């Protein structure tokens, strides 16, 4: 069963008003060698339902700034989570999400982040997933 876990070992800058693919340069594991260049590619013969988890810590967010993160499927936004404002004391927020996606062989999944105003940076970004069996 394909499964992977990847993360960003360093801080990444996110420009305002730009959907940015999150750099995930390190892997914990990748059972089918299907994760590379910040994306998971469904292996041949492995289409089906996948559980995908992803998240990141957004730093330096002012209380009136909105951010979101989501998944791109073949470069198109698919699923996203929105935050209305940051923690007013710490100016940061950690978002996590999980999606169940029906994917076909060769489809590519990427993690993206967006911030409406002010350049920001993210830390502790991660994405992992596995194919669901029996559904």
N, CA, C and O atoms as a Tinker XYZ file with bonds, in Angstrom:
   540  protein
     1  N      0.841000   -1.178000    0.000000    73     2
     2  CA     0.000000    0.000000    0.000000    64     1     3
     3  C      0.883000    1.238000    0.000000    63     2     4     5
     4  O      1.723000    1.382000    0.888000    81     3
     5  N      0.722000    2.133000   -0.963000    73     3     6
     6  CA     1.539000    3.348000   -0.961000    64     5     7
     7  C      1.309000    4.184000    0.298000    63     6     8     9
     8  O      0.171000    4.397000    0.715000    81     7
     9  N      2.397000    4.649000    0.889000    73     7    10
    10  CA     2.315000    5.601000    1.991000    64     9    11
    11  C      3.597000    6.429000    2.008000    63    10    12    13
    12  O      4.647000    5.984000    1.544000    81    11
    13  N      3.491000    7.647000    2.552000    73    11    14
    14  CA     4.645000    8.526000    2.619000    64    13    15
    15  C      4.468000    9.518000    3.750000    63    14    16    17
    16  O      3.359000    9.746000    4.232000    81    15
    17  N      5.578000   10.103000    4.163000    73    15    18
    18  CA     5.580000   11.186000    5.133000    64    17    19
    19  C      6.754000   12.091000    4.780000    63    18    20    21
    20  O      7.896000   11.638000    4.715000    81    19
    21  N      6.469000   13.376000    4.552000    73    19    22
    22  CA     7.505000   14.339000    4.176000    64    21    23
    23  C      7.342000   15.606000    5.005000    63    22    24    25
    24  O      6.251000   15.904000    5.492000    81    23
    25  N      8.428000   16.344000    5.160000    73    23    26
    26  CA     8.381000   17.559000    5.967000    64    25    27
    27  C      9.408000   18.565000    5.475000    63    26    28    29
    28  O     10.317000   18.242000    4.710000    81    27
    29  N      9.229000   19.802000    5.944000    73    27    30
    30  CA    10.151000   20.885000    5.635000    64    29    31
    31  C     11.035000   21.089000    6.857000    63    30    32    33
    32  O     10.537000   21.429000    7.930000    81    31
    33  N     12.320000   20.889000    6.709000    73    31    34
    34  CA    13.244000   20.995000    7.838000    64    33    35
    35  C     13.659000   22.435000    8.124000    63    34    36    37
    36  O     14.375000   22.686000    9.093000    81    35
    37  N     13.220000   23.385000    7.296000    73    35    38
    38  CA    13.604000   24.784000    7.499000    64    37    39
    39  C     12.391000   25.691000    7.306000    63    38    40    41
    40  O     11.316000   25.231000    6.921000    81    39
    41  N     12.572000   26.974000    7.576000    73    39    42
    42  CA    11.528000   27.977000    7.405000    64    41    43
    43  C     11.394000   28.330000    5.932000    63    42    44    45
    44  O     12.398000   28.408000    5.223000    81    43
    45  N     10.164000   28.545000    5.460000    73    43    46
    46  CA     9.907000   28.925000    4.072000    64    45    47
    47  C      9.110000   30.221000    4.039000    63    46    48    49
    48  O      8.116000   30.356000    4.753000    81    47
    49  N      9.535000   31.173000    3.219000    73    47    50
    50  CA     8.829000   32.437000    3.065000    64    49    51
    51  C      7.641000   32.261000    2.126000    63    50    52    53
    52  O      7.743000   31.586000    1.102000    81    51
    53  N      6.513000   32.873000    2.484000    73    51    54
    54  CA     5.298000   32.846000    1.670000    64    53    55
    55  C      4.956000   34.292000    1.322000    63    54    56    57
    56  O      4.714000   35.106000    2.213000    81    55
    57  N      4.935000   34.612000    0.037000    73    55    58
    58  CA     4.613000   35.974000   -0.398000    64    57    59
    59  C      3.121000   36.232000   -0.300000    63    58    60    61
    60  O      2.314000   35.315000   -0.451000    81    59
    61  N      2.755000   37.491000   -0.046000    73    59    62
    62  CA     1.351000   37.872000    0.054000    64    61    63
    63  C      0.631000   37.658000   -1.269000    63    62    64    65
    64  O      1.183000   37.907000   -2.340000    81    63
    65  N     -0.619000   37.189000   -1.176000    73    63    66
    66  CA    -1.514000   36.997000   -2.328000    64    65    67
    67  C     -0.962000   36.069000   -3.402000    63    66    68    69
    68  O     -1.220000   36.265000   -4.589000    81    67
    69  N     -0.203000   35.059000   -2.986000    73    67    70
    70  CA     0.359000   34.099000   -3.936000    64    69    71
    71  C      0.200000   32.691000   -3.373000    63    70    72    73
    72  O      0.716000   32.393000   -2.296000    81    71
    73  N     -0.510000   31.823000   -4.093000    73    71    74
    74  CA    -0.567000   30.426000   -3.668000    64    73    75
    75  C      0.820000   29.833000   -3.905000    63    74    76    77
    76  O      1.305000   29.799000   -5.035000    81    75
    77  N      1.445000   29.371000   -2.839000    73    75    78
    78  CA     2.826000   28.910000   -2.881000    64    77    79
    79  C      2.895000   27.435000   -2.538000    63    78    80    81
    80  O      2.382000   27.015000   -1.500000    81    79
    81  N      3.528000   26.637000   -3.402000    73    79    82
    82  CA     3.740000   25.228000   -3.095000    64    81    83
    83  C      4.743000   25.149000   -1.953000    63    82    84    85
    84  O      5.808000   25.762000   -2.004000    81    83
    85  N      4.391000   24.388000   -0.926000    73    83    86
    86  CA     5.236000   24.247000    0.247000    64    85    87
    87  C      6.374000   23.282000   -0.059000    63    86    88    89
    88  O      6.160000   22.195000   -0.596000    81    87
    89  N      7.589000   23.700000    0.293000    73    87    90
    90  CA     8.773000   22.863000    0.104000    64    89    91
    91  C      8.796000   21.776000    1.163000    63    90    92    93
    92  O      8.807000   22.064000    2.360000    81    91
    93  N      8.803000   20.553000    0.728000    73    91    94
    94  CA     8.877000   19.402000    1.630000    64    93    95
    95  C     10.103000   18.584000    1.218000    63    94    96    97
    96  O      9.988000   17.584000    0.510000    81    95
    97  N     11.258000   19.021000    1.666000    73    95    98
    98  CA    12.511000   18.472000    1.171000    64    97    99
    99  C     13.037000   17.237000    1.873000    63    98   100   101
   100  O     14.032000   16.662000    1.432000    81    99
   101  N     12.394000   16.810000    2.961000    73    99   102
   102  CA    12.881000   15.643000    3.701000    64   101   103
   103  C     11.757000   14.628000    3.835000    63   102   104   105
   104  O     10.588000   14.992000    3.954000    81   103
   105  N     12.119000   13.364000    3.816000    73   103   106
   106  CA    11.131000   12.291000    3.951000    64   105   107
   107  C     11.392000   11.481000    5.209000    63   106   108   109
   108  O     12.539000   11.206000    5.561000    81   107
   109  N     10.311000   11.103000    5.882000    73   107   110
   110  CA    10.410000   10.111000    6.956000    64   109   111
   111  C     10.380000    8.714000    6.346000    63   110   112   113
   112  O     11.152000    7.839000    6.739000    81   111
   113  N      9.479000    8.513000    5.376000    73   111   114
   114  CA     9.413000    7.265000    4.609000    64   113   115
   115  C      8.655000    7.509000    3.328000    63   114   116   117
   116  O      7.948000    8.506000    3.185000    81   115
   117  N      8.810000    6.585000    2.398000    73   115   118
   118  CA     8.124000    6.635000    1.101000    64   117   119
   119  C      8.145000    5.222000    0.540000    63   118   120   121
   120  O      9.108000    4.827000   -0.118000    81   119
   121  N      7.088000    4.459000    0.798000    73   119   122
   122  CA     7.092000    3.022000    0.492000    64   121   123
   123  C      7.177000    2.703000   -0.996000    63   122   124   125
   124  O      7.680000    1.642000   -1.366000    81   123
   125  N      6.700000    3.591000   -1.851000    73   123   126
   126  CA     6.693000    3.311000   -3.295000    64   125   127
   127  C      7.570000    4.273000   -4.088000    63   126   128   129
   128  O      7.480000    4.325000   -5.315000    81   127
   129  N      8.410000    5.027000   -3.405000    73   127   130
   130  CA     9.230000    6.049000   -4.070000    64   129   131
   131  C      8.357000    6.946000   -4.950000    63   130   132   133
   132  O      8.732000    7.277000   -6.075000    81   131
   133  N      7.200000    7.332000   -4.431000    73   131   134
   134  CA     6.230000    8.117000   -5.202000    64   133   135
   135  C      6.211000    9.582000   -4.776000    63   134   136   137
   136  O      5.474000   10.382000   -5.351000    81   135
   137  N      7.017000    9.944000   -3.772000    73   135   138
   138  CA     7.093000   11.336000   -3.349000    64   137   139
   139  C      8.430000   11.913000   -3.794000    63   138   140   141
   140  O      9.491000   11.396000   -3.443000    81   139
   141  N      8.365000   12.998000   -4.575000    73   139   142
   142  CA     9.583000   13.677000   -5.049000    64   141   143
   143  C      9.220000   15.090000   -5.466000    63   142   144   145
   144  O      8.084000   15.350000   -5.864000    81   143
   145  N     10.172000   15.999000   -5.378000    73   143   146
   146  CA     9.977000   17.389000   -5.817000    64   145   147
   147  C      8.721000   18.007000   -5.215000    63   146   148   149
   148  O      7.957000   18.664000   -5.922000    81   147
   149  N      8.499000   17.805000   -3.922000    73   147   150
   150  CA     7.390000   18.388000   -3.164000    64   149   151
   151  C      6.023000   17.845000   -3.536000    63   150   152   153
   152  O      5.016000   18.456000   -3.176000    81   151
   153  N      5.943000   16.732000   -4.235000    73   151   154
   154  CA     4.632000   16.202000   -4.608000    64   153   155
   155  C      4.598000   14.681000   -4.527000    63   154   156   157
   156  O      5.603000   13.996000   -4.717000    81   155
   157  N      3.394000   14.184000   -4.238000    73   155   158
   158  CA     3.134000   12.750000   -4.285000    64   157   159
   159  C      2.465000   12.454000   -5.618000    63   158   160   161
   160  O      1.497000   13.113000   -5.997000    81   159
   161  N      2.987000   11.458000   -6.327000    73   159   162
   162  CA     2.400000   11.022000   -7.591000    64   161   163
   163  C      1.858000    9.617000   -7.393000    63   162   164   165
   164  O      2.602000    8.713000   -7.012000    81   163
   165  N      0.566000    9.422000   -7.647000    73   163   166
   166  CA    -0.059000    8.113000   -7.463000    64   165   167
   167  C      0.602000    7.116000   -8.411000    63   166   168   169
   168  O      0.608000    7.327000   -9.624000    81   167
   169  N      1.160000    6.029000   -7.868000    73   167   170
   170  CA     1.837000    5.036000   -8.718000    64   169   171
   171  C      0.859000    4.324000   -9.653000    63   170   172   173
   172  O     -0.337000    4.241000   -9.376000    81   171
   173  N      1.387000    3.819000  -10.756000    73   171   174
   174  CA     0.582000    3.037000  -11.709000    64   173   175
   175  C     -0.078000    1.872000  -10.972000    63   174   176   177
   176  O      0.561000    1.187000  -10.173000    81   175
   177  N     -1.349000    1.661000  -11.248000    73   175   178
   178  CA    -2.088000    0.563000  -10.637000    64   177   179
   179  C     -2.500000    0.804000   -9.194000    63   178   180   181
   180  O     -3.024000   -0.107000   -8.552000    81   179
   181  N     -2.279000    2.006000   -8.662000    73   179   182
   182  CA    -2.577000    2.289000   -7.252000    64   181   183
   183  C     -3.627000    3.383000   -7.069000    63   182   184   185
   184  O     -3.667000    4.025000   -6.019000    81   183
   185  N     -4.474000    3.604000   -8.070000    73   183   186
   186  CA    -5.565000    4.552000   -7.919000    64   185   187
   187  C     -6.517000    4.087000   -6.826000    63   186   188   189
   188  O     -6.602000    2.893000   -6.536000    81   187
   189  N     -7.234000    5.030000   -6.219000    73   187   190
   190  CA    -8.190000    4.695000   -5.171000    64   189   191
   191  C     -8.295000    5.834000   -4.178000    63   190   192   193
   192  O     -7.883000    6.958000   -4.462000    81   191
   193  N     -8.847000    5.539000   -3.012000    73   191   194
   194  CA    -9.019000    6.556000   -1.980000    64   193   195
   195  C     -7.759000    6.649000   -1.124000    63   194   196   197
   196  O     -7.182000    5.640000   -0.720000    81   195
   197  N     -7.348000    7.900000   -0.856000    73   195   198
   198  CA    -6.164000    8.178000   -0.046000    64   197   199
   199  C     -6.528000    9.111000    1.094000    63   198   200   201
   200  O     -7.291000   10.060000    0.914000    81   199
   201  N     -5.977000    8.835000    2.269000    73   199   202
   202  CA    -6.068000    9.735000    3.407000    64   201   203
   203  C     -4.789000   10.569000    3.418000    63   202   204   205
   204  O     -3.686000   10.026000    3.480000    81   203
   205  N     -4.946000   11.899000    3.358000    73   203   206
   206  CA    -3.789000   12.793000    3.308000    64   205   207
   207  C     -3.911000   13.817000    4.438000    63   206   208   209
   208  O     -4.930000   14.495000    4.572000    81   207
   209  N     -2.857000   13.917000    5.245000    73   207   210
   210  CA    -2.779000   14.889000    6.334000    64   209   211
   211  C     -1.701000   15.906000    6.001000    63   210   212   213
   212  O     -0.673000   15.567000    5.414000    81   211
   213  N     -1.944000   17.168000    6.385000    73   211   214
   214  CA    -0.960000   18.204000    6.095000    64   213   215
   215  C     -1.121000   19.337000    7.095000    63   214   216   217
   216  O     -2.186000   19.506000    7.690000    81   215
   217  N     -0.060000   20.111000    7.276000    73   215   218
   218  CA    -0.133000   21.216000    8.215000    64   217   219
   219  C      1.136000   22.032000    8.228000    63   218   220   221
   220  O      2.154000   21.636000    7.660000    81   219
   221  N      1.064000   23.194000    8.890000    73   219   222
   222  CA     2.216000   24.076000    9.029000    64   221   223
   223  C      1.923000   25.124000   10.094000    63   222   224   225
   224  O      0.767000   25.398000   10.414000    81   223
   225  N      2.972000   25.696000   10.631000    73   223   226
   226  CA     2.874000   26.820000   11.555000    64   225   227
   227  C      3.106000   28.095000   10.760000    63   226   228   229
   228  O      4.160000   28.263000   10.148000    81   227
   229  N      2.124000   28.997000   10.765000    73   227   230
   230  CA     2.258000   30.299000   10.119000    64   229   231
   231  C      2.776000   31.274000   11.174000    63   230   232   233
   232  O      2.163000   31.412000   12.233000    81   231
   233  N      3.882000   31.947000   10.907000    73   231   234
   234  CA     4.504000   32.880000   11.845000    64   233   235
   235  C      4.150000   34.317000   11.516000    63   234   236   237
   236  O      3.766000   34.627000   10.388000    81   235
   237  N      4.279000   35.189000   12.494000    73   235   238
   238  CA     4.195000   36.648000   12.303000    64   237   239
   239  C      2.902000   37.127000   11.655000    63   238   240   241
   240  O      2.926000   38.075000   10.871000    81   239
   241  N      1.787000   36.499000   11.962000    73   239   242
   242  CA     0.505000   36.896000   11.384000    64   241   243
   243  C     -0.115000   37.965000   12.276000    63   242   244   245
   244  O     -0.229000   37.770000   13.486000    81   243
   245  N     -0.517000   39.093000   11.692000    73   243   246
   246  CA    -1.221000   40.079000   12.515000    64   245   247
   247  C     -2.679000   39.661000   12.653000    63   246   248   249
   248  O     -3.166000   38.838000   11.877000    81   247
   249  N     -3.370000   40.213000   13.623000    73   247   250
   250  CA    -4.713000   39.745000   13.981000    64   249   251
   251  C     -5.745000   39.928000   12.882000    63   250   252   253
   252  O     -6.791000   39.280000   12.927000    81   251
   253  N     -5.496000   40.779000   11.902000    73   251   254
   254  CA    -6.468000   40.999000   10.826000    64   253   255
   255  C     -6.107000   40.255000    9.540000    63   254   256   257
   256  O     -6.770000   40.438000    8.519000    81   255
   257  N     -5.090000   39.438000    9.573000    73   255   258
   258  CA    -4.622000   38.759000    8.367000    64   257   259
   259  C     -5.214000   37.352000    8.268000    63   258   260   261
   260  O     -5.255000   36.627000    9.262000    81   259
   261  N     -5.665000   36.971000    7.096000    73   259   262
   262  CA    -6.189000   35.634000    6.860000    64   261   263
   263  C     -5.183000   34.807000    6.087000    63   262   264   265
   264  O     -4.479000   35.316000    5.214000    81   263
   265  N     -5.124000   33.536000    6.413000    73   263   266
   266  CA    -4.265000   32.599000    5.696000    64   265   267
   267  C     -5.085000   31.359000    5.386000    63   266   268   269
   268  O     -6.088000   31.088000    6.047000    81   267
   269  N     -4.665000   30.618000    4.392000    73   267   270
   270  CA    -5.224000   29.291000    4.197000    64   269   271
   271  C     -4.171000   28.382000    3.612000    63   270   272   273
   272  O     -3.151000   28.834000    3.091000    81   271
   273  N     -4.430000   27.119000    3.704000    73   271   274
   274  CA    -3.555000   26.121000    3.125000    64   273   275
   275  C     -4.455000   25.099000    2.452000    63   274   276   277
   276  O     -5.637000   24.999000    2.780000    81   275
   277  N     -3.913000   24.355000    1.529000    73   275   278
   278  CA    -4.728000   23.382000    0.837000    64   277   279
   279  C     -3.916000   22.417000    0.026000    63   278   280   281
   280  O     -2.686000   22.431000    0.056000    81   279
   281  N     -4.612000   21.582000   -0.698000    73   279   282
   282  CA    -3.983000   20.613000   -1.573000    64   281   283
   283  C     -4.251000   20.986000   -3.022000    63   282   284   285
   284  O     -5.351000   21.411000   -3.375000    81   283
   285  N     -3.242000   20.825000   -3.844000    73   283   286
   286  CA    -3.381000   20.979000   -5.287000    64   285   287
   287  C     -3.356000   19.583000   -5.896000    63   286   288   289
   288  O     -2.474000   18.778000   -5.598000    81   287
   289  N     -4.328000   19.310000   -6.747000    73   287   290
   290  CA    -4.359000   18.048000   -7.486000    64   289   291
   291  C     -4.076000   18.399000   -8.942000    63   290   292   293
   292  O     -4.867000   19.088000   -9.586000    81   291
   293  N     -2.953000   17.926000   -9.451000    73   291   294
   294  CA    -2.515000   18.289000  -10.802000    64   293   295
   295  C     -2.521000   19.806000  -10.993000    63   294   296   297
   296  O     -2.895000   20.307000  -12.053000    81   295
   297  N     -2.097000   20.533000   -9.943000    73   295   298
   298  CA    -1.962000   21.978000  -10.026000    64   297   299
   299  C     -3.224000   22.774000   -9.750000    63   298   300   301
   300  O     -3.187000   24.004000   -9.792000    81   299
   301  N     -4.352000   22.106000   -9.465000    73   299   302
   302  CA    -5.622000   22.789000   -9.216000    64   301   303
   303  C     -6.015000   22.644000   -7.753000    63   302   304   305
   304  O     -5.937000   21.550000   -7.194000    81   303
   305  N     -6.440000   23.748000   -7.125000    73   303   306
   306  CA    -6.840000   23.728000   -5.720000    64   305   307
   307  C     -8.007000   22.774000   -5.534000    63   306   308   309
   308  O     -8.971000   22.788000   -6.299000    81   307
   309  N     -7.902000   21.932000   -4.487000    73   307   310
   310  CA    -8.916000   20.918000   -4.247000    64   309   311
   311  C     -9.592000   21.089000   -2.894000    63   310   312   313
   312  O    -10.818000   21.161000   -2.816000    81   311
   313  N     -8.809000   21.155000   -1.840000    73   311   314
   314  CA    -9.346000   21.155000   -0.486000    64   313   315
   315  C     -8.567000   22.188000    0.306000    63   314   316   317
   316  O     -7.344000   22.248000    0.183000    81   315
   317  N     -9.233000   23.011000    1.121000    73   315   318
   318  CA    -8.481000   23.992000    1.893000    64   317   319
   319  C     -9.122000   24.271000    3.240000    63   318   320   321
   320  O    -10.310000   24.031000    3.454000    81   319
   321  N     -8.300000   24.782000    4.134000    73   319   322
   322  CA    -8.718000   25.171000    5.470000    64   321   323
   323  C     -8.447000   26.650000    5.607000    63   322   324   325
   324  O     -7.399000   27.115000    5.158000    81   323
   325  N     -9.346000   27.411000    6.208000    73   323   326
   326  CA    -9.177000   28.853000    6.345000    64   325   327
   327  C     -9.074000   29.208000    7.823000    63   326   328   329
   328  O     -9.761000   28.617000    8.657000    81   327
   329  N     -8.214000   30.173000    8.148000    73   327   330
   330  CA    -8.147000   30.723000    9.496000    64   329   331
   331  C     -8.501000   32.197000    9.416000    63   330   332   333
   332  O     -8.025000   32.892000    8.519000    81   331
   333  N     -9.316000   32.687000   10.321000    73   331   334
   334  CA    -9.743000   34.076000   10.281000    64   333   335
   335  C     -8.717000   35.035000   10.852000    63   334   336   337
   336  O     -8.578000   36.152000   10.354000    81   335
   337  N     -7.990000   34.623000   11.893000    73   335   338
   338  CA    -6.975000   35.497000   12.471000    64   337   339
   339  C     -6.001000   34.660000   13.276000    63   338   340   341
   340  O     -6.232000   33.480000   13.539000    81   339
   341  N     -4.899000   35.306000   13.664000    73   339   342
   342  CA    -3.869000   34.620000   14.429000    64   341   343
   343  C     -4.120000   34.754000   15.918000    63   342   344   345
   344  O     -4.987000   35.510000   16.354000    81   343
   345  N     -3.349000   34.009000   16.686000    73   343   346
   346  CA    -3.326000   34.159000   18.133000    64   345   347
   347  C     -2.851000   35.583000   18.430000    63   346   348   349
   348  O     -1.720000   35.918000   18.079000    81   347
   349  N     -3.671000   36.440000   19.067000    73   347   350
   350  CA    -3.296000   37.845000   19.250000    64   349   351
   351  C     -2.074000   38.040000   20.143000    63   350   352   353
   352  O     -1.436000   39.091000   20.087000    81   351
   353  N     -1.739000   37.057000   20.958000    73   351   354
   354  CA    -0.579000   37.186000   21.833000    64   353   355
   355  C      0.708000   36.743000   21.151000    63   354   356   357
   356  O      1.756000   37.360000   21.339000    81   355
   357  N      0.635000   35.697000   20.375000    73   355   358
   358  CA     1.853000   35.114000   19.800000    64   357   359
   359  C      2.035000   35.415000   18.315000    63   358   360   361
   360  O      3.117000   35.186000   17.776000    81   359
   361  N      0.998000   35.926000   17.637000    73   359   362
   362  CA     1.066000   36.248000   16.205000    64   361   363
   363  C      1.419000   35.060000   15.326000    63   362   364   365
   364  O      2.125000   35.205000   14.328000    81   363
   365  N      0.938000   33.914000   15.688000    73   363   366
   366  CA     1.154000   32.740000   14.843000    64   365   367
   367  C     -0.038000   31.790000   14.992000    63   366   368   369
   368  O     -0.847000   31.907000   15.912000    81   367
   369  N     -0.110000   30.871000   14.076000    73   367   370
   370  CA    -1.148000   29.847000   14.175000    64   369   371
   371  C     -0.657000   28.585000   13.483000    63   370   372   373
   372  O      0.011000   28.645000   12.450000    81   371
   373  N     -0.996000   27.448000   14.063000    73   371   374
   374  CA    -0.631000   26.161000   13.484000    64   373   375
   375  C     -1.901000   25.536000   12.916000    63   374   376   377
   376  O     -2.847000   25.259000   13.653000    81   375
   377  N     -1.916000   25.317000   11.608000    73   375   378
   378  CA    -3.068000   24.707000   10.946000    64   377   379
   379  C     -2.742000   23.270000   10.575000    63   378   380   381
   380  O     -1.639000   22.972000   10.118000    81   379
   381  N     -3.698000   22.391000   10.771000    73   379   382
   382  CA    -3.578000   21.021000   10.286000    64   381   383
   383  C     -4.903000   20.633000    9.650000    63   382   384   385
   384  O     -5.956000   21.157000   10.012000    81   383
   385  N     -4.842000   19.728000    8.716000    73   383   386
   386  CA    -6.058000   19.267000    8.041000    64   385   387
   387  C     -5.850000   17.843000    7.557000    63   386   388   389
   388  O     -4.725000   17.356000    7.450000    81   387
   389  N     -6.959000   17.196000    7.271000    73   387   390
   390  CA    -6.937000   15.853000    6.700000    64   389   391
   391  C     -7.982000   15.804000    5.594000    63   390   392   393
   392  O     -9.070000   16.362000    5.735000    81   391
   393  N     -7.657000   15.149000    4.512000    73   391   394
   394  CA    -8.592000   15.006000    3.398000    64   393   395
   395  C     -8.599000   13.556000    2.938000    63   394   396   397
   396  O     -7.567000   12.886000    2.947000    81   395
   397  N     -9.764000   13.081000    2.538000    73   395   398
   398  CA    -9.887000   11.784000    1.887000    64   397   399
   399  C    -10.163000   12.093000    0.416000    63   398   400   401
   400  O    -11.181000   12.699000    0.083000    81   399
   401  N     -9.255000   11.674000   -0.453000    73   399   402
   402  CA    -9.364000   11.990000   -1.875000    64   401   403
   403  C     -9.412000   10.719000   -2.701000    63   402   404   405
   404  O     -8.711000    9.751000   -2.407000    81   403
   405  N    -10.239000   10.725000   -3.735000    73   403   406
   406  CA   -10.274000    9.634000   -4.692000    64   405   407
   407  C     -9.328000   10.010000   -5.828000    63   406   408   409
   408  O     -9.622000   10.909000   -6.616000    81   407
   409  N     -8.190000    9.319000   -5.909000    73   407   410
   410  CA    -7.134000    9.675000   -6.854000    64   409   411
   411  C     -6.913000    8.577000   -7.881000    63   410   412   413
   412  O     -7.058000    7.392000   -7.584000    81   411
   413  N     -6.566000    8.982000   -9.076000    73   411   414
   414  CA    -6.240000    8.057000  -10.160000    64   413   415
   415  C     -4.732000    7.980000  -10.334000    63   414   416   417
   416  O     -4.004000    8.886000   -9.930000    81   415
   417  N     -4.271000    6.897000  -10.937000    73   415   418
   418  CA    -2.841000    6.733000  -11.215000    64   417   419
   419  C     -2.323000    7.946000  -11.970000    63   418   420   421
   420  O     -3.004000    8.477000  -12.847000    81   419
   421  N     -1.142000    8.372000  -11.636000    73   419   422
   422  CA    -0.379000    9.499000  -12.194000    64   421   423
   423  C     -0.852000   10.870000  -11.704000    63   422   424   425
   424  O     -0.199000   11.867000  -12.013000    81   423
   425  N     -1.957000   10.968000  -10.953000    73   423   426
   426  CA    -2.343000   12.277000  -10.417000    64   425   427
   427  C     -1.299000   12.719000   -9.391000    63   426   428   429
   428  O     -0.725000   11.897000   -8.677000    81   427
   429  N     -1.063000   14.043000   -9.330000    73   427   430
   430  CA    -0.060000   14.611000   -8.444000    64   429   431
   431  C     -0.730000   15.446000   -7.354000    63   430   432   433
   432  O     -1.652000   16.215000   -7.627000    81   431
   433  N     -0.256000   15.284000   -6.118000    73   431   434
   434  CA    -0.799000   16.010000   -4.967000    64   433   435
   435  C      0.314000   16.866000   -4.380000    63   434   436   437
   436  O      1.395000   16.367000   -4.066000    81   435
   437  N      0.037000   18.179000   -4.231000    73   435   438
   438  CA     0.983000   19.107000   -3.619000    64   437   439
   439  C      0.284000   19.868000   -2.498000    63   438   440   441
   440  O     -0.937000   20.021000   -2.509000    81   439
   441  N      1.054000   20.334000   -1.548000    73   439   442
   442  CA     0.586000   21.120000   -0.415000    64   441   443
   443  C      0.906000   22.584000   -0.712000    63   442   444   445
   444  O      2.046000   22.915000   -1.039000    81   443
   445  N     -0.102000   23.467000   -0.600000    73   443   446
   446  CA     0.154000   24.890000   -0.849000    64   445   447
   447  C     -0.342000   25.719000    0.321000    63   446   448   449
   448  O     -1.226000   25.309000    1.073000    81   447
   449  N      0.264000   26.918000    0.456000    73   447   450
   450  CA    -0.105000   27.868000    1.501000    64   449   451
   451  C     -0.352000   29.228000    0.865000    63   450   452   453
   452  O      0.215000   29.553000   -0.179000    81   451
   453  N     -1.210000   30.021000    1.513000    73   451   454
   454  CA    -1.578000   31.338000    0.994000    64   453   455
   455  C     -1.759000   32.287000    2.166000    63   454   456   457
   456  O     -2.311000   31.902000    3.196000    81   455
   457  N     -1.303000   33.521000    2.019000    73   455   458
   458  CA    -1.521000   34.572000    3.007000    64   457   459
   459  C     -2.003000   35.803000    2.257000    63   458   460   461
   460  O     -1.437000   36.160000    1.223000    81   459
   461  N     -3.053000   36.463000    2.770000    73   459   462
   462  CA    -3.675000   37.574000    2.047000    64   461   463
   463  C     -2.834000   38.840000    2.040000    63   462   464   465
   464  O     -2.673000   39.456000    0.987000    81   463
   465  N     -2.297000   39.243000    3.171000    73   463   466
   466  CA    -1.497000   40.466000    3.222000    64   465   467
   467  C     -0.216000   40.199000    3.991000    63   466   468   469
   468  O     -0.185000   39.342000    4.874000    81   467
   469  N      0.813000   40.908000    3.670000    73   467   470
   470  CA     2.116000   40.786000    4.324000    64   469   471
   471  C      2.793000   39.444000    4.024000    63   470   472   473
   472  O      2.178000   38.383000    4.137000    81   471
   473  N      4.032000   39.515000    3.652000    73   471   474
   474  CA     4.817000   38.298000    3.481000    64   473   475
   475  C      4.959000   37.636000    4.845000    63   474   476   477
   476  O      5.132000   38.320000    5.854000    81   475
   477  N      4.890000   36.338000    4.878000    73   475   478
   478  CA     4.949000   35.578000    6.118000    64   477   479
   479  C      5.904000   34.418000    5.910000    63   478   480   481
   480  O      6.403000   34.211000    4.804000    81   479
   481  N      6.157000   33.669000    6.954000    73   479   482
   482  CA     6.908000   32.443000    6.777000    64   481   483
   483  C      6.213000   31.319000    7.525000    63   482   484   485
   484  O      5.442000   31.543000    8.458000    81   483
   485  N      6.508000   30.110000    7.089000    73   483   486
   486  CA     5.939000   28.924000    7.723000    64   485   487
   487  C      7.075000   28.033000    8.203000    63   486   488   489
   488  O      8.182000   28.044000    7.665000    81   487
   489  N      6.758000   27.265000    9.231000    73   487   490
   490  CA     7.682000   26.293000    9.792000    64   489   491
   491  C      6.923000   24.998000   10.023000    63   490   492   493
   492  O      5.693000   24.962000    9.986000    81   491
   493  N      7.667000   23.954000   10.257000    73   491   494
   494  CA     7.099000   22.655000   10.643000    64   493   495
   495  C      6.060000   22.144000    9.647000    63   494   496   497
   496  O      5.104000   21.471000   10.032000    81   495
   497  N      6.248000   22.461000    8.386000    73   495   498
   498  CA     5.314000   21.987000    7.358000    64   497   499
   499  C      5.485000   20.478000    7.176000    63   498   500   501
   500  O      6.595000   19.948000    7.234000    81   499
   501  N      4.369000   19.812000    6.958000    73   499   502
   502  CA     4.424000   18.360000    6.757000    64   501   503
   503  C      3.233000   17.911000    5.919000    63   502   504   505
   504  O      2.185000   18.557000    5.904000    81   503
   505  N      3.414000   16.799000    5.229000    73   503   506
   506  CA     2.329000   16.154000    4.497000    64   505   507
   507  C      2.615000   14.656000    4.519000    63   506   508   509
   508  O      3.743000   14.219000    4.289000    81   507
   509  N      1.587000   13.891000    4.796000    73   507   510
   510  CA     1.726000   12.440000    4.787000    64   509   511
   511  C      0.425000   11.846000    4.272000    63   510   512   513
   512  O     -0.621000   12.496000    4.278000    81   511
   513  N      0.509000   10.616000    3.834000    73   511   514
   514  CA    -0.700000    9.964000    3.349000    64   513   515
   515  C     -0.514000    8.488000    3.126000    63   514   516   517
   516  O      0.600000    7.963000    3.149000    81   515
   517  N     -1.637000    7.828000    2.908000    73   515   518
   518  CA    -1.629000    6.399000    2.630000    64   517   519
   519  C     -2.905000    6.029000    1.881000    63   518   520   521
   520  O     -3.928000    6.705000    1.985000    81   519
   521  N     -2.817000    4.961000    1.140000    73   519   522
   522  CA    -3.973000    4.461000    0.394000    64   521   523
   523  C     -4.871000    3.682000    1.342000    63   522   524   525
   524  O     -4.396000    2.870000    2.137000    81   523
   525  N     -6.178000    3.936000    1.250000    73   523   526
   526  CA    -7.160000    3.205000    2.038000    64   525   527
   527  C     -7.502000    1.900000    1.317000    63   526   528   529
   528  O     -7.693000    1.892000    0.101000    81   527
   529  N     -7.578000    0.831000    2.044000    73   527   530
   530  CA    -7.879000   -0.484000    1.469000    64   529   531
   531  C     -9.298000   -0.871000    1.881000    63   530   532   533
   532  O     -9.711000   -0.623000    3.014000    81   531
   533  N    -10.036000   -1.477000    0.961000    73   531   534
   534  CA   -11.354000   -1.998000    1.281000    64   533   535
   535  C    -12.484000   -0.995000    1.207000    63   534   536   537
   536  O    -13.579000   -1.265000    1.700000    81   535
   537  N    -12.236000    0.186000    0.586000    73   535   538
   538  CA   -13.310000    1.162000    0.457000    64   537   539
   539  C    -13.508000    1.550000   -0.994000    63   538   540
   540  O    -14.375000    2.368000   -1.302000    81   539
